[in-house]
Amino acid sequence: MTGRPHEDEDLETFRMRAREWVRDNLAEVAPQREVLRNRSDEEELAAVARDRQIQRMLFDAGLAGITVPSDYGGQGLTPAHQRVLNEELDGREYASRIQVPTFTPCMAVLLDFGTEAQKQRHIPAMLRGEEIWMQFLSEPSGGSDVAGALTTAVRDGEEWVLNGSKVWTTGAWWSDWGLCLARTNWDVPKHRGLTVFILPIHQPGVEVHRIEMLNGNREFCQEFLSDVRVPDSDRIGEIDAGWTVGTRWMFHERMLFNSPLVTVPVTSARGSRRSTSLRDLARAGGREGDPAADELVGEARMLDLVGGALNRRVGRGIAAGAMSDQSSAIPRFFAGLAGVRTRTIAFELSGAAGAAWTEADGPLVERGNDFLMRQTSCIGGGTTEMAANVIS
């Protein structure tokens, strides 16, 4: 099979097709930990290559881009079909590094604002796993103040010359393209002088530096742009209208794994595997049957259930037009705080192994590092402070 569309496929037929293919082609995996791990470059590049391979396999099976229009290599199906695929993927490997930010927010922004030529050139390549995208959004001087961007783009004929720096780009060193917000006009209020561009990451003038985190992980990157030339044909939206693009961009960023454009096992997206792993953690730590430990595991389970229900409620409200698309900030805010609390609970359940462990400690391994990195859930994908501002 190739990635031909199945636009008339009913949900039950689709489920049977997806289930058979997933079971035949994707390996079973243990629940994945959410915090960035410290692994060798060779291990990371091998994992990226496997993700690209899985994405290509999905494309050839007609299971990539479920809700993407068939004109761009997708299946032209509904969000309900995407949910079915996510359910059938539960407990299986998937192309985890490609979903976010390649499909959302980057592909989502192209679908919303890209030219026909841009969509035809890039979206099929994304769906085949040939192009992994990053968002060049945050800057060293501004963090989540997107409108305060200082990276400049100066027009030179049919090209733009970009200079500046972007930061906190997870995986930029192994990615292909960037969606970049730059300042094109200093003579207007800051929200009005922005323009969005797309550019290859690995080219002259783009220097990628890796940032070492508390746990030794070096996936976060900072990019330095020095006289990078971008053709005007790689501009997204109108000149100086980047805030219009940017507000939609940030909506897609907050949607994250709730977006109908991403393919993620349902329990990975909702986090319900976290409480299951915490039961295993309590058992490994010798606290099975301890009422205090049971209470902590129950609290984590409650956070999972509330988070899942909140995602579904807001998703339905936005889809029906009953809620503003900016309401996506609500589940994003909750997910950030719940992530911090869940990792704290895991650390509390770990006992002495939370401070020192060996590889023989099973579920207890790395829980101390997870605790140190717990705030990443409140920072990545737009900070919870910015989400609170949107909600207010």
C-alpha positions as CSV (number, residue, x, y, z in Angstrom):
1,M,0.0,0.0,0.0
2,T,1.0,3.6,-0.5
3,G,-0.4,6.6,1.4
4,R,-3.6,6.7,-0.6
5,P,-6.5,8.5,1.1
6,H,-9.5,6.6,2.7
7,E,-11.9,9.5,2.9
8,D,-15.0,7.4,3.0
9,E,-13.9,4.8,5.6
10,D,-16.2,4.4,8.5
11,L,-14.8,4.3,12.0
12,E,-15.2,0.5,12.6
13,T,-13.6,-0.4,9.3
14,F,-10.8,2.0,10.0
15,R,-10.3,0.6,13.5
16,M,-10.0,-3.0,12.2
17,R,-7.5,-1.9,9.5
18,A,-5.4,0.2,12.0
19,R,-5.5,-2.6,14.6
20,E,-4.2,-5.2,12.2
21,W,-1.5,-3.0,10.9
22,V,-0.3,-1.8,14.3
23,R,-0.1,-5.3,15.7
24,D,1.8,-6.6,12.6
25,N,4.3,-3.7,12.4
26,L,4.9,-1.9,15.7
27,A,6.7,-3.4,18.7
28,E,5.2,-3.4,22.2
29,V,6.9,-1.0,24.5
30,A,6.9,-0.3,28.2
31,P,5.3,2.9,29.5
32,Q,7.6,5.9,28.6
33,R,8.8,8.4,31.2
34,E,8.1,12.0,30.2
35,V,11.2,13.8,31.4
36,L,14.0,14.3,29.0
37,R,16.6,11.5,29.5
38,N,20.3,11.6,29.3
39,R,21.4,9.4,26.5
40,S,24.4,9.3,24.1
41,D,24.2,11.1,20.8
42,E,24.4,7.7,19.0
43,E,21.4,6.4,20.9
44,E,19.4,9.6,20.2
45,L,20.2,9.6,16.5
46,A,19.2,5.9,16.3
47,A,15.9,6.8,18.0
48,V,15.3,9.7,15.6
49,A,16.0,7.4,12.6
50,R,13.5,4.8,13.9
51,D,10.9,7.5,14.4
52,R,11.4,8.6,10.7
53,Q,11.1,5.0,9.7
54,I,7.9,4.5,11.7
55,Q,6.4,7.7,10.2
56,R,7.2,6.5,6.7
57,M,5.6,3.1,7.4
58,L,2.5,4.9,8.6
59,F,2.4,6.9,5.5
60,D,2.8,3.9,3.2
61,A,0.0,2.2,5.2
62,G,-2.4,5.1,4.7
63,L,-2.2,5.9,8.4
64,A,-0.3,9.2,8.4
65,G,-2.0,12.6,8.5
66,I,-5.4,11.2,9.4
67,T,-7.1,14.6,9.4
68,V,-4.8,16.2,6.8
69,P,-6.5,16.9,3.4
70,S,-5.7,14.3,0.8
71,D,-4.4,17.0,-1.5
72,Y,-1.3,17.2,0.8
73,G,-0.8,13.5,1.3
74,G,-3.2,13.0,4.3
75,Q,-6.2,10.8,4.6
76,G,-8.9,13.5,4.8
77,L,-10.6,11.8,7.7
78,T,-12.1,13.1,11.0
79,P,-10.7,13.7,14.5
80,A,-12.7,10.7,15.5
81,H,-10.6,8.6,13.2
82,Q,-7.5,10.0,14.7
83,R,-8.7,9.1,18.2
84,V,-9.3,5.6,17.1
85,L,-5.7,5.3,15.8
86,N,-4.4,6.7,19.0
87,E,-6.4,4.1,20.9
88,E,-5.0,1.3,18.8
89,L,-1.5,2.5,19.2
90,D,-1.7,2.1,23.0
91,G,1.3,0.2,24.3
92,R,3.1,0.3,21.0
93,E,6.1,2.3,19.6
94,Y,5.3,5.4,17.7
95,A,7.1,8.3,16.0
96,S,7.3,10.4,19.2
97,R,9.9,13.0,18.1
98,I,8.0,13.9,15.0
99,Q,4.5,14.7,16.4
100,V,5.4,17.9,18.3
101,P,6.4,20.4,17.0
102,T,6.5,19.0,13.4
103,F,2.8,18.3,13.1
104,T,1.6,20.8,15.7
105,P,2.3,23.7,15.7
106,C,4.4,23.7,12.5
107,M,2.3,21.8,10.0
108,A,-0.8,23.3,11.5
109,V,0.5,26.8,10.8
110,L,1.3,25.8,7.2
111,L,-2.2,24.5,6.8
112,D,-3.6,27.7,8.2
113,F,-1.4,30.3,6.5
114,G,0.9,28.6,4.0
115,T,0.7,29.1,0.2
116,E,-0.4,26.3,-2.0
117,A,3.2,25.8,-3.1
118,Q,4.5,25.7,0.5
119,K,1.9,23.1,1.5
120,Q,2.6,20.9,-1.5
121,R,6.4,21.1,-0.9
122,H,6.5,20.4,2.8
123,I,3.4,18.7,4.2
124,P,3.8,15.4,2.3
125,A,7.5,15.4,3.3
126,M,6.5,15.9,6.9
127,L,4.0,13.0,6.7
128,R,6.6,10.7,5.2
129,G,9.1,11.5,8.0
130,E,11.5,13.2,5.7
131,E,11.2,16.6,7.3
132,I,11.3,17.1,11.1
133,W,10.5,20.7,12.0
134,M,11.3,22.9,15.0
135,Q,9.8,26.2,16.1
136,F,12.2,29.1,16.3
137,L,10.1,31.2,18.7
138,S,11.6,31.8,22.2
139,E,14.6,34.2,22.4
140,P,17.2,34.7,25.2
141,S,15.9,38.1,26.0
142,G,12.2,37.4,25.9
143,G,11.3,33.8,26.9
144,S,7.5,33.6,26.5
145,D,7.2,37.2,25.5
146,V,6.7,36.3,21.8
147,A,5.9,39.8,20.7
148,G,9.2,41.0,22.1
149,A,11.2,39.2,19.4
150,L,14.5,40.9,18.6
151,T,15.6,38.6,15.7
152,T,15.5,40.8,12.6
153,A,14.5,40.2,9.0
154,V,15.6,42.9,6.5
155,R,14.3,42.8,3.0
156,D,16.9,42.6,0.2
157,G,15.2,42.3,-3.1
158,E,13.4,39.0,-3.3
159,E,15.2,37.8,-0.2
160,W,15.2,38.5,3.6
161,V,18.3,38.6,5.7
162,L,17.8,37.2,9.2
163,N,20.0,37.9,12.2
164,G,19.4,37.0,15.9
165,S,19.1,34.1,18.2
166,K,16.4,31.6,19.2
167,V,16.6,29.3,22.2
168,W,15.0,26.2,24.0
169,T,14.6,24.3,20.7
170,T,14.4,20.7,21.7
171,G,16.2,18.5,19.1
172,A,17.2,21.3,16.7
173,W,20.6,19.5,16.2
174,W,18.9,16.6,14.5
175,S,16.0,18.4,12.8
176,D,15.6,19.8,9.3
177,W,13.4,22.9,9.1
178,G,12.5,25.8,11.4
179,L,9.4,28.0,11.7
180,C,10.8,31.3,12.6
181,L,9.3,34.5,14.0
182,A,11.3,37.7,13.2
183,R,10.9,41.5,13.5
184,T,10.5,43.2,10.2
185,N,9.3,46.7,11.4
186,W,10.6,48.7,14.3
187,D,8.4,51.7,13.7
188,V,5.1,50.2,14.9
189,P,3.9,48.7,18.2
190,K,5.8,45.4,18.9
191,H,2.8,43.2,18.1
192,R,2.5,44.6,14.6
193,G,6.0,44.5,13.3
194,L,6.5,40.7,13.1
195,T,6.7,38.3,10.2
196,V,7.0,34.5,10.0
197,F,9.5,32.6,7.8
198,I,10.5,29.0,7.2
199,L,14.1,28.0,6.8
200,P,16.4,25.0,6.6
201,I,18.3,24.5,9.9
202,H,21.5,23.1,8.5
203,Q,22.8,25.8,6.2
204,P,25.5,28.5,6.3
205,G,24.7,31.2,8.8
206,V,22.8,28.9,11.2
207,E,24.8,27.8,14.2
208,V,23.2,25.4,16.7
209,H,24.6,25.2,20.2
210,R,23.4,22.5,22.6
211,I,22.5,23.3,26.2
212,E,23.2,20.9,29.0
213,M,20.4,20.5,31.6
214,L,20.5,19.5,35.3
215,N,20.4,15.8,34.4
216,G,23.0,16.0,31.7
217,N,20.6,16.0,28.8
218,R,21.7,18.1,25.9
219,E,18.6,18.1,23.7
220,F,17.7,21.8,24.2
221,C,19.4,24.0,21.8
222,Q,20.1,27.7,21.0
223,E,20.4,28.9,17.4
224,F,22.4,31.8,16.2
225,L,21.3,33.3,12.8
226,S,24.0,35.3,11.1
227,D,23.0,36.9,7.7
228,V,20.8,33.9,6.9
229,R,19.1,34.5,3.5
230,V,15.5,33.4,3.1
231,P,13.6,33.8,-0.2
232,D,10.4,35.8,0.0
233,S,8.6,32.6,-1.2
234,D,9.4,31.1,2.2
235,R,7.5,33.8,4.1
236,I,4.4,32.6,5.9
237,G,1.5,35.1,5.8
238,E,1.7,38.8,5.1
239,I,4.6,41.1,5.9
240,D,4.3,42.6,9.5
241,A,1.3,40.4,10.1
242,G,3.2,37.8,12.1
243,W,1.1,38.4,15.2
244,T,-1.9,37.1,13.3
245,V,0.0,34.0,12.4
246,G,1.6,33.9,15.9
247,T,-1.7,33.9,17.9
248,R,-2.9,30.9,15.9
249,W,0.6,29.3,16.2
250,M,0.4,29.6,20.0
251,F,-3.1,28.1,19.9
252,H,-1.7,25.0,18.1
253,E,1.3,24.9,20.5
254,R,-1.1,24.8,23.5
255,M,-3.2,22.1,21.9
256,L,-0.1,19.8,21.9
257,F,-1.1,16.2,22.1
258,N,-4.8,17.1,22.0
259,S,-4.4,18.2,18.4
260,P,-6.2,16.1,15.8
261,L,-3.0,16.4,13.7
262,V,-0.8,14.3,16.1
263,T,-0.6,10.5,16.4
264,V,0.1,9.6,20.0
265,P,-1.0,6.5,22.0
266,V,-4.0,7.7,24.0
267,T,-2.6,6.9,27.4
268,S,0.6,8.8,26.6
269,A,-1.4,11.8,25.6
270,R,-3.6,11.8,28.6
271,G,-1.0,10.6,31.1
272,S,-3.1,7.8,32.5
273,R,0.0,5.5,32.4
274,R,1.6,7.7,35.0
275,S,-0.6,6.5,37.9
276,T,-0.1,2.9,36.7
277,S,3.7,3.3,36.8
278,L,3.3,4.9,40.3
279,R,1.7,1.7,41.6
280,D,4.7,-0.2,40.3
281,L,7.0,2.4,41.9
282,A,5.3,2.0,45.3
283,R,5.7,-1.7,45.0
284,A,9.4,-1.5,44.1
285,G,9.9,0.9,47.0
286,G,8.4,-1.5,49.5
287,R,5.4,0.7,50.1
288,E,2.6,-1.5,48.7
289,G,-0.3,-1.4,51.1
290,D,1.0,1.7,52.9
291,P,-2.1,4.0,53.3
292,A,0.0,7.1,52.8
293,A,1.5,5.7,49.6
294,D,-2.0,4.6,48.4
295,E,-3.2,8.2,49.0
296,L,-0.4,9.6,46.8
297,V,-1.1,7.1,44.0
298,G,-4.8,8.0,44.3
299,E,-4.0,11.7,44.0
300,A,-2.0,11.0,40.8
301,R,-4.9,8.9,39.4
302,M,-7.3,11.8,40.1
303,L,-5.1,14.2,38.2
304,D,-5.0,11.8,35.3
305,L,-8.8,11.5,35.2
306,V,-9.4,15.2,35.6
307,G,-6.8,16.0,32.9
308,G,-8.4,13.6,30.4
309,A,-11.9,14.9,31.1
310,L,-10.8,18.5,30.8
311,N,-9.0,17.9,27.5
312,R,-12.1,16.3,26.1
313,R,-14.5,19.0,27.3
314,V,-12.4,21.9,26.0
315,G,-11.7,20.0,22.7
316,R,-15.5,19.5,22.1
317,G,-16.2,23.1,23.1
318,I,-13.7,24.5,20.6
319,A,-14.8,22.2,17.8
320,A,-18.4,23.2,18.3
321,G,-17.6,26.9,18.4
322,A,-18.9,27.2,22.0
323,M,-15.5,28.1,23.3
324,S,-12.8,30.4,22.0
325,D,-9.8,28.6,20.5
326,Q,-7.7,30.4,23.2
327,S,-9.5,28.1,25.7
328,S,-6.7,25.6,24.9
329,A,-4.7,27.5,27.5
330,I,-6.9,25.9,30.2
331,P,-5.8,22.2,29.7
332,R,-2.3,23.4,29.0
333,F,-2.2,25.2,32.4
334,F,-3.6,22.2,34.2
335,A,-1.2,19.8,32.5
336,G,1.8,21.8,33.6
337,L,0.8,21.9,37.3
338,A,-0.3,18.2,37.2
339,G,3.0,17.2,35.7
340,V,5.0,18.9,38.5
341,R,2.8,17.3,41.2
342,T,3.0,13.8,39.6
343,R,6.8,13.9,39.4
344,T,6.9,15.1,43.0
345,I,4.7,12.2,44.1
346,A,7.0,9.8,42.3
347,F,10.0,11.2,44.1
348,E,8.2,10.9,47.5
349,L,7.3,7.3,46.8
350,S,10.9,6.5,45.8
351,G,12.4,6.8,49.3
352,A,16.2,6.6,49.5
353,A,16.4,5.6,45.9
354,G,15.1,9.0,44.9
355,A,18.6,10.4,45.9
356,A,20.8,7.5,44.9
357,W,20.0,4.5,42.7
358,T,21.5,1.7,40.6
359,E,20.3,0.3,37.3
360,A,19.0,-2.7,39.3
361,D,16.4,-0.5,41.0
362,G,13.9,-0.9,38.2
363,P,11.1,1.7,38.4
364,L,13.0,3.7,41.0
365,V,15.8,4.6,38.6
366,E,16.2,8.3,37.7
367,R,13.3,9.5,39.9
368,G,15.6,12.0,41.5
369,N,16.5,13.5,38.1
370,D,12.8,13.5,37.2
371,F,12.1,15.5,40.3
372,L,14.9,18.0,39.5
373,M,13.5,18.4,36.0
374,R,9.8,18.6,37.1
375,Q,9.4,22.3,36.1
376,T,9.9,21.5,32.4
377,S,6.1,20.7,32.2
378,C,5.4,24.3,33.2
379,I,7.9,25.8,30.7
380,G,7.9,23.8,27.4
381,G,5.1,24.6,25.0
382,G,4.6,28.1,26.5
383,T,4.8,28.7,30.2
384,T,1.9,28.2,32.6
385,E,2.3,31.8,33.5
386,M,1.5,32.8,29.9
387,A,-1.4,30.3,29.9
388,A,-2.7,31.9,33.0
389,N,-2.6,35.3,31.3
390,V,-4.5,33.9,28.4
391,I,-7.2,32.4,30.7
392,S,-7.6,35.7,32.6
